[in-house]
Amino acid sequence: MTIEPTPPPDHLSTEQAARVLGVKPETIYAYVSRGVLPKVTVSGRRGSWFPADLVETLRSKGPRNALTGMAERIHTRVTLLHNDRLYYRGREAVELADSSTFEQVCALLWQSEPAPLPPPAAVDRGGLIAGMPRRLDMVRTSIAVLAGYAEVRGDLSAAAVTTAARQAISTAIGVLPLVGAAAEPDAPAADRLWPAVTALPARRDRIRLLEAAMILLADHELASSTTAARVAAGTRADPYGVLTAALGAMDSPAHGAAASRARRLLTQAVVDPAAVISEYLAGERQPPGFGQLIYTERDPRADFLLQRIAELPGTDRGLLRTARRLVEEFDGRRGWFPNSDFALALLGEATGMVPDGGDVIFTISRLAGWTAHALEEYAEPPLRFRLHGLYVGERPGLG
């Protein structure tokens, strides 16, 4: 007896999907080409099959809205957030932070072979970037200028994209002014970044803590800046354009600069913890560095980093007591658990980093994740993020 191959369960054939949606079979394939509806084929059988739940979603939206093309469900294999845990391509991020280098995690996210960062490109030829007061502007401008000097920008192959990303990370670190002793030009990313954020000597345990933070912040699924990166990649922007788009969304108080806000709260609490705690509890305002939209009870990145900071030799005990008190009061009374921004704030304060050091670490690290999502989006149909606007303004005299 021959066993015929069968389509996956809960899937509809092309004809079935067309009947549900009230369209022609040709229209189903138009949805597929626009990235609105994924299809499944079965070896040995003709035709295609489509997830029944997505077909039903399109039916409820209506065919016209379906064709306008916003992919409400973005299928990704990069990062999983599940039960207050973070995974990169199936591997738990906190385990990677404990055992891997930043370069190895970049290779994992990009599905490439591990490779060292190249030397930074000499992009600040007129000294414009060096004169900027904000380090985030230095990072963003350096990548935009790097694009201008790139001989080939339209190659969207995986090899070309990852090469561009490594150069972007190296250059973004390289334009930052040094406050400590410079690392070797061919040193790993964390070693190069350390003297750009703190004058504290680059002891190996300190570098490993910074590298752990970089790994844990490398990606976080579809954050706002990552969505911006994917939209840009969907238009087939080159890797520099993708990173620049993401950096534009990152440069905001609620996203890329959140660690600086958390650090200001921490420094105020060192002086008068009771006043800071009372202010937020009385106003029922969630303090910067606490709570998170994705996690429900704990941020695993913060848990890992706070523990490692407490174990770092030489960390000020009074600072740790203040941080612990904030966590106990805000989490114990309101369930406002510490997030990665608070961990970056404590890391910055414990190691004497420049005021925006946490923001810089966050941004440099996230270049890795944006690149991973760009690579994934380049493999999707282009222009699938075209929203259909519902006009509610003054209407002209239309018949």
Disulfide bonds with the S-S distance in Angstrom:
none
